[in-house]
Each structure stands twice: as C-alpha cells, then as structure tokens.
C-alpha cells in the first residue's frame, strides 16, 4: 500500500495537470471570496468565514472528481492494472494506497486556505473574536466531505477506462449525494415530516451540522459509513474486472 501511495503522489506532482487542478481550486477560492461582490467576504460585513465554507463544497465537487478520474481508469486504459495484480498486493492495498494519496492531495489543497483565517482575524475589529469552534468544525466537515467525494470518485473510476466518463459519472454522483436529497426534501409532497429524514440521507445535512462547531458522532459515523461503502464497492468492481480480464486472457 505504501508503494502505491508514493507512486500516486509522484504521478500527481510530475504532471502539470495536478498543479493546474490545485491552482484552479485556490484561484477560484480567492476569486469568489475577495473579488466577486455577491460572495465576497469584504462585502459581507462580518468577521466570518461563512462565505468560504458555503462555496468550498462546490469547488471540491469539481476538484475531487478531477483528481480521482484517473486513479483506476488510467490503470485499465494502459493495462498496468494487470501488472499491479501480479505484485504482492491485495485489491484493498491498491485501492487504499490510491485513496490515501488523494486524501493527502486534498489536505495539501486545503492548507493554503488557512491564510483566510489569519486575514479575517486581522481585518476584524479588536473587540471581536472569530468563532474558532465553528471554523474548526467547518474544516473538519470539509475534510470529511472531500474524503467521501474521493471514495465515490475512486469507485466511479473503477467502472470505466475512460477518464472523462469517470469524471462525469463521479461529478454527477457526488452532486446527487451532496445536495440531491436536500433538494428532493423541499418538494411539497415531502413536506409532512418526511422532508427531514430525506434530507438526512444527503451529505449537505451532515456537513452543515458539523459546520456549526459541534462534532456529532452521528455525522462522523454517516461519513465513515459512506466512505466504507464506496471503498467496498470499488473493491468488488476491481475484483470483478481483473478476474474477468483474467478469464478472457
């Protein structure tokens, strides 16, 4: 697993695509938070990072599928998956090695945004302190959200050898899981008590819950359950495709 992790990190940073993805994410964050008036922290009038944590999930919704789209689809396209399966590695080792590499890249992308905390603290009035509990909770929520997107993305990448198809399927799946159930719960037919339980199925509900600064074990269990589910589905998909290729060979 360690060798797969190192290989993925090196592969990402040896390609200009990796740097472009990170730069686009950080540039988009800066553009929305400081330039565009509708989302700008400066026009918000409060010493708060609420605007950042509102827009960040949507930017991660684009960043994470762009990172995961090649994780397994590229192995199938080039045929290197057959080489990997001959090594003393289990399917789970391959998947987790790639998954943890993606988590490392997500952390690397989120770290520079901590400068926003420092900037807001300096721009706020001396007698006003930041809500550090909500900020910490929101960052934890962002990481769990991105980690779940990554698990979904790897699974979608295991379904096809075409990176573009993997990206689009991952993008759609992450979108539906993040806000699809929330939007569905707002339909009039679900307004008689069902809407609350329907919204609980989606990630947006649990992300917003953690962002309040109180880490509820139910939210953590929810995200971990989704991650484990999609890692298991990826393992099943990888196993079935490699075994099928072996039979054809």
Secondary structure per residue as TSV (DSSP state, phi and psi in degrees):
chain	resnum	aa	ss	phi	psi
A	1	X	-	360.0	-38.2
A	2	X	H	-63.0	-40.0
A	3	X	H	-65.8	-38.2
A	4	X	H	-66.0	-42.0
A	5	X	H	-58.1	-50.2
A	6	X	H	-64.1	-41.1
A	7	X	H	-60.4	-42.7
A	8	X	H	-68.0	-41.7
A	9	X	H	-62.8	-46.6
A	10	X	H	-63.3	-39.5
A	11	X	H	-64.5	-39.7
A	12	X	H	-66.5	-46.9
A	13	X	H	-84.3	-5.5
A	14	X	T	-91.2	-3.5
A	15	X	S	-113.7	140.9
A	16	X	H	-67.6	-23.3
A	17	X	H	-61.0	-39.9
A	18	X	H	-62.0	-46.3
A	19	X	H	-65.4	-39.1
A	20	X	H	-63.1	-42.5
A	21	X	H	-60.2	-44.8
A	22	X	H	-67.1	-42.8
A	23	X	H	-65.3	-39.3
A	24	X	H	-63.7	-42.1
A	25	X	H	-61.3	-49.2
A	26	X	H	-68.8	-38.3
A	27	X	H	-65.9	-39.5
A	28	X	H	-65.5	-40.1
A	29	X	H	-59.2	-48.6
A	30	X	H	-64.2	-39.7
A	31	X	I	-64.2	-47.0
A	32	X	I	-68.4	-39.3
A	33	X	I	-84.5	-21.2
A	34	X	I	-124.3	-17.5
A	35	X	I	-111.0	-53.2
A	36	X	-	-72.2	116.3
A	37	X	T	-56.9	-36.1
A	38	X	T	-61.8	-30.8
A	39	X	T	-114.5	-5.5
A	40	X	-	-61.6	135.4
A	41	X	H	-65.2	-34.6
A	42	X	H	-64.6	-37.1
A	43	X	H	-83.2	-10.9
A	44	X	H	-69.4	-36.8
A	45	X	-	86.5	1.9
A	46	X	S	-127.1	147.2
A	47	X	S	-79.9	76.1
A	48	X	-	-146.2	150.5
A	49	X	-	-102.2	20.8
A	50	X	H	-57.5	-38.3
A	51	X	H	-62.6	-40.5
A	52	X	H	-64.2	-45.3
A	53	X	H	-75.3	-12.9
A	54	X	H	-79.8	-38.8
A	55	X	H	-89.9	-26.5
A	56	X	H	-58.1	-42.2
A	57	X	H	-58.7	-34.9
A	58	X	H	-73.2	-33.5
A	59	X	H	-71.7	-38.1
A	60	X	H	-66.9	-29.7
A	61	X	H	-61.5	-25.7
A	62	X	H	-93.9	-38.8
A	63	X	H	-66.6	-50.0
A	64	X	H	-63.6	-47.5
A	65	X	H	-60.7	-31.8
A	66	X	H	-69.5	-25.4
A	67	X	H	-84.6	-39.2
A	68	X	H	-83.5	-14.8
A	69	X	T	-61.5	-26.2
A	70	X	T	-101.3	-2.6
A	71	X	T	-57.2	-48.8
A	72	X	T	-114.7	-29.7
A	73	X	H	-61.8	-36.1
A	74	X	H	-68.7	-33.3
A	75	X	H	-66.0	-38.7
A	76	X	H	-70.9	-38.0
A	77	X	H	-65.7	-42.5
A	78	X	H	-87.7	-12.5
A	79	X	T	83.9	4.3
A	80	X	H	-72.1	-13.5
A	81	X	H	-63.2	-33.0
A	82	X	H	-68.0	-36.6
A	83	X	H	-66.9	-39.6
A	84	X	H	-65.5	-37.4
A	85	X	H	-71.3	-15.7
A	86	X	T	-84.6	-12.1
A	87	X	S	-81.2	162.3
A	88	X	S	-74.0	60.1
A	89	X	-	-130.0	138.8
A	90	X	-	-86.3	166.1
A	91	X	H	-58.4	-37.8
A	92	X	H	-66.9	-35.4
A	93	X	H	-61.9	-43.6
A	94	X	H	-63.7	-46.8
A	95	X	H	-65.5	-47.8
A	96	X	H	-68.0	-35.5
A	97	X	H	-59.6	-44.5
A	98	X	H	-69.9	-39.1
A	99	X	H	-65.0	-46.3
A	100	X	H	-67.9	-30.3
A	101	X	H	-64.9	-40.9
A	102	X	H	-65.8	-39.8
A	103	X	H	-61.4	-39.1
A	104	X	H	-62.4	-40.6
A	105	X	H	-67.3	-36.8
A	106	X	H	-65.1	-43.5
A	107	X	H	-61.2	-40.1
A	108	X	H	-62.9	-34.0
A	109	X	H	-76.3	-33.1
A	110	X	H	-81.5	-27.5
A	111	X	H	-56.6	-45.2
A	112	X	G	-62.0	-22.2
A	113	X	G	-72.5	-11.2
A	114	X	G	-63.7	-19.6
A	115	X	H	-63.6	-23.7
A	116	X	H	-64.9	-35.5
A	117	X	H	-62.8	-46.5
A	118	X	H	-63.5	-41.5
A	119	X	H	-64.8	-46.5
A	120	X	H	-64.4	-39.0
A	121	X	H	-64.0	-30.9
A	122	X	H	-82.3	-27.2
A	123	X	H	-82.6	-21.4
A	124	X	S	-74.3	161.0
A	125	X	-	-65.7	150.2
A	126	X	T	-57.9	-32.1
A	127	X	T	-90.2	6.3
A	128	X	-	-114.1	124.0
A	129	X	-	-106.6	150.5
A	130	X	-	-71.6	151.4
A	131	X	-	-81.8	83.9
A	132	X	H	-64.1	-32.9
A	133	X	H	-61.9	-44.4
A	134	X	H	-67.8	-36.6
A	135	X	H	-66.7	-45.9
A	136	X	H	-61.8	-45.2
A	137	X	H	-61.5	-39.3
A	138	X	H	-66.9	-39.2
A	139	X	H	-66.6	-39.9
A	140	X	H	-63.2	-42.1
A	141	X	H	-62.5	-41.0
A	142	X	H	-61.1	-42.7
A	143	X	H	-65.5	-44.6
A	144	X	H	-61.4	-40.7
A	145	X	H	-63.6	-47.1
A	146	X	H	-64.8	-37.8
A	147	X	H	-64.2	-36.6
A	148	X	H	-70.9	-42.4
A	149	X	H	-57.1	-40.4
A	150	X	H	-63.7	-41.6
A	151	X	H	-63.7	-41.7
A	152	X	H	-65.1	-41.7
A	153	X	H	-64.2	-41.3
A	154	X	H	-64.8	-40.1
A	155	X	H	-62.2	-45.5
A	156	X	H	-63.9	-34.7
A	157	X	H	-67.0	-27.8
A	158	X	T	-77.2	-9.9
A	159	X	T	-88.5	-15.3
A	160	X	-	-147.6	158.2
A	161	X	S	-98.2	2.1
A	162	X	-	-100.4	118.1
A	163	X	H	-63.7	-39.3
A	164	X	H	-64.4	-43.1
A	165	X	H	-63.1	-42.8
A	166	X	H	-59.9	-40.7
A	167	X	H	-63.5	-47.4
A	168	X	H	-66.5	-41.8
A	169	X	H	-65.9	-41.0
A	170	X	H	-64.9	-43.7
A	171	X	H	-60.6	-45.9
A	172	X	H	-65.6	-43.6
A	173	X	H	-64.0	-44.6
A	174	X	H	-64.7	-38.7
A	175	X	H	-63.3	-46.5
A	176	X	I	-64.0	-42.0
A	177	X	I	-70.9	-31.2
A	178	X	I	-76.6	-54.5
A	179	X	I	-123.1	-6.2
A	180	X	I	-59.7	-47.0
A	181	X	H	-69.7	-33.0
A	182	X	H	-63.8	-44.0
A	183	X	H	-68.5	-36.8
A	184	X	H	-65.3	-36.4
A	185	X	H	-67.3	-17.5
A	186	X	T	-86.0	-4.3
A	187	X	S	-68.3	142.2
A	188	X	G	-56.0	-33.9
A	189	X	G	-67.0	-18.1
A	190	X	G	-107.3	20.2
A	191	X	T	-85.3	-2.4
A	192	X	T	-102.0	55.6
A	193	X	T	95.1	-24.5
A	194	X	H	-73.9	-27.3
A	195	X	H	-59.0	-38.5
A	196	X	H	-64.1	-46.8
A	197	X	H	-71.2	-30.8
A	198	X	H	-68.5	-41.7
A	199	X	H	-67.4	-26.9
A	200	X	H	-65.9	-21.4
A	201	X	H	-72.0	-28.8
A	202	X	S	-82.7	158.4
A	203	X	H	-72.1	-30.7
A	204	X	H	-60.0	-39.4
A	205	X	H	-59.0	-47.3
A	206	X	H	-76.2	-32.3
A	207	X	H	-64.4	-45.7
A	208	X	H	-63.5	-34.8
A	209	X	H	-64.3	-46.8
A	210	X	H	-66.5	-34.3
A	211	X	H	-65.5	-14.1
A	212	X	T	-74.6	-10.4
A	213	X	T	102.9	-4.6
A	214	X	-	-109.7	113.7
A	215	X	-	-82.6	100.4
A	216	X	-	-86.4	132.2
A	217	X	H	-60.9	-28.0
A	218	X	H	-66.8	-36.1
A	219	X	H	-69.4	-41.0
A	220	X	H	-64.3	-44.5
A	221	X	H	-62.4	-38.2
A	222	X	H	-59.5	-52.6
A	223	X	H	-64.1	-43.1
A	224	X	H	-62.9	-36.7
A	225	X	H	-65.6	-42.6
A	226	X	H	-64.9	-40.6
A	227	X	H	-62.8	-48.4
A	228	X	H	-62.1	-39.7
A	229	X	H	-59.7	-49.1
A	230	X	H	-75.5	-29.4
A	231	X	H	-65.2	-40.4
A	232	X	H	-65.9	-41.3
A	233	X	H	-64.4	-37.3
A	234	X	H	-64.8	-41.0
A	235	X	H	-62.2	-43.0
A	236	X	H	-64.5	-43.3
A	237	X	H	-63.9	-45.0
A	238	X	H	-63.9	-43.2
A	239	X	H	-63.1	-43.4
A	240	X	H	-68.3	-35.8
A	241	X	H	-74.5	-40.4
A	242	X	H	-70.8	-38.0
A	243	X	H	-67.8	-38.1
A	244	X	H	-64.9	-40.7
A	245	X	H	-65.3	-35.2
A	246	X	H	-66.3	-38.9
A	247	X	H	-68.8	-38.2
A	248	X	H	-66.8	-35.3
A	249	X	-	-68.6	360.0
